[in-house]
Amino acid sequence: MKQDMIVILDLGSTDNTGVARKIRDLGVYSEIYPHDITVDELAALPGVKGLILNGGPNHMVDGTAIDVCPQLYRAGYPILAVSHPRKDGGEALDCWPADEASYTQLLKTFVFDTCGADANWNMKNFIEDQVELVRRQVGDRKVLLALSGGVDSSVVAALLIRAIGNQLYCVHVNHGLMRKDESESVVRVFRDQLNANLTYVDASERFLNALAGVSDPEAKRKIIGSEFIRVFEEEARKLEGIDFLAQGTIYPDIVESGTKTAKIVKSHHNVGGLPDDLQFALVEPLKQLFKDEVRRCGVELGLPDEMVYRQPFPGPGLGVRCLGAITRERLEAVREADAILREEFALAGLDHKVWQYFTIVPDFKSVGVKDNARCFEYPVIIRAINTVDAMTATVEPVDWAVLGKITDRILKEVKNVNRVCYDLSPKPPATIEWE
């Protein structure tokens, strides 16, 4: 279906995504484009009903104040300018209203009254549109997906199964650093329930052998990343006639990769940075969505809550939570402790409230007492933080009774552990992960 769109032109604002998200919350689709988009480029975009010129502190580029293409002012689009003087003599706002009610009302008035946009942006319509687009792009050819079990790859898989069925080929690599029962969950949902073409590769021994004795965090990350690429590449070459590679690219990946008025936040290389010689055309059906929208898409597609609301998980998995050189003993301890933490947070209603929570097991022991004798065993460290953008983070003040129950269970149920600690460090100065 044709959906209306409000285009945000980046004239140096630091909160373009906040405006786009607010408009989407009103039920109208919105995207961000660079300030120097041409009239022809804008006309080629479907359903544009109005423009927001979003100025801000980064409005100077190479010593010159930036502006939109002069012809845009005469192109017939309604324009709302914020912190940016309008060259056509129209009014501009000094800044967005500080209070939420006025901010929302301003956008409502512009989007619906001035632009005449319809509130037709929702997950059901998005899925219908993407199914049609994927079918048009892929035809009767095959698509390959590295299915990690994370939110993005899982939602991509579910959407593509709806669009092209058994033309999708999924590869799930278990590198032995997954959380408890995660690989089993991937197989259960996608192979058993959704009837996906799923290749499951248990490469645990291969990864653990490659990591033996390696203590440097960056060296561990590189080994895990490169080994993943090798395994995935081996499996990909066994499949014939693959023309497309599906990726879980989402909208923040594109925005964070930099604009003409903002520096790159981070580079994004989905699927671990696959080698160039694989040479597939890309299928990226989620590239228009923010993270919370991806989750809503997963719910609409019928994925289970435990998969849709899965905790953020680093690519190296438990490899960066089993600090120092990875041992099977400590890896098992961090996996079992993490499972207890997740179970108790769910029972306490914290699983949807806290952004990220996990356990860490360091590579040193502390003295304790078990069975009336001294013992030297590992501590488990609990980390629970809240954040909006992962650039800063605060610590969740977990109720003492909940922490007490978690501690009691870990000490009783997890082998080789005699101490539990709670990390109270915000970011900065600490980072979210320990390695």
Steps between C-alpha positions, in 0.01 A plus 500: 500500500607859448605662827539870567840626610645804676861562399744643755790688343810500718629855538721427799260370763617246756152351538370419153417146607298629796280706266462209256400265779246750634336532158489123461336478842223716353446231235675679213819374341810722516856479369815713534688631196802727451442874465617514138245257357385623158144569390518205260627266773223614731237458228618141450416413860151350540225679689686813622245730664726755670853600602658581836821703481668397822784736588736478791854533633661324201367749245852616407691273261852604400433848636183556295139495620313226313160542336259296294483520122328838425257332259350299788335814635306531172425128454159521666571295815380630840811591703563516874838655582652465850809697598555583136407824318267443207628656179148528356389741770289245684504472877747284687502374859789595725496149647274206569263551797654375824185345646376174350136606452589812298757305297248232411229754416735696273585186304135391484394838361774501237473134398121469486360852455772668293626198303177301489680172572309183583594288803566182304841400643463179703664160519229313312530735202881499524512120485262489203712756315827318573360163398402648164838675457700187589298285260558756226876517574567128544260340254555123500864518617662402831596710801761417767479626859740467793246438777662581833179484701526870580198726461594649162597176322201316650251762379665506156468122482132503601419775249684325216335166581165676459615658173691221324462185713756230422698728269664622820799302628605570860832408658531504879855465633527395865845624601472355848471848651120526488283544805322199646257331257527777237606280209233247595244783496605607150460144370166452680344822369633512145543137399226335702231773513562714190634217280800705390788360295741512793855373509619463859877492547639402840848652481550522877815289514651681203454841664610394848814336362584815303452711815703276733748706702404832337443769766513830310140624441564635149682183399201297621259718303707465182526122534126464559415735210740345248410144600131582458567631149689182409223272629225703333696515174550121504127445544410762238716328238314172558178667382459547126317776319498760779459850353409707807632555852244617757621729778344644813601858427271742686451876472739603781776304322456730202463821703798417724720440198518877461340788309644813345454690827575223752806286558480123483390354832608150401542296186259213457604173337212259525566126503847558641649669193461233232768472230450693177530190282164368624346770278130476571240767440364621833148458635446735796127514582543664844724788396215751551428397862620616840574230757169524683322480163696184416365344820144606413552348156610174662189493718278563195676211321422268791849443641512398869559773758825346622644544151351842424605647834834321509772683691759688294789259455851573367619315189772315698228391743610365836858517373526858631319417825734213586787738567855423394590164348176301465474173691213255475455513878449878511302504176252256651484711819421823314240321284318343796515820710366703207207260462412542868523879474270510197249266663483701822482836319200367306331384820561844658361686195839651418556325167320771298595785736880463494677560168778246550600260777758224505767323704879502479750251638857636536818292473589504870380319810415611851512313829174370645354226717305198377420185698693641798819526295689779325445519126641711218232564237382766256283806565199579280444868420149622412454801268161665438484833316259735326581713198342674204786498253770284670726806507423553870341261747362499855485210744162346580427523877384141538299423814716343771267202541527420128879522511500280808295230327722509190813479715362207697414306185835565329696391806292182535456404135813612313814291535841650590351829629515633858428871468251734322562872442283779351666751268392854599709683237324732249625573148720702501748430653422129464389344172197272471703185440811414701709405196 
